Amino acid sequence: TVIAMTLAEQRLVARGLGTCWGGYLRAAALASPAIQAYLGIPEGCRVYEILLVGYPEGERYPNIPYRPAAEIRWLE
């Protein structure tokens, strides 16, 4: 499933679409029959992955924490 999702993600991004793996939504769907019903997942079926797809508005990532530049030392 992960390989298929990765390939789908790469192809969608190549076509200009934005993607996001829905890990929290997957966990919620596995835990809640109400969410499964809302998503239209038939009874007896299991959710393995969720991929959210849409048109990106821009390259904004407001939730990425600050990370100082790495100090790299090459050893010979």
Secondary structure, 3 states (H helix, E strand, C coil): CHHHHHHHHHHHHHCCCEEEECHHHHHHHHHCHHHHHHHCCCCCCCCCCCEEEECCCCCCCCCCCCCCCCCCCCCC
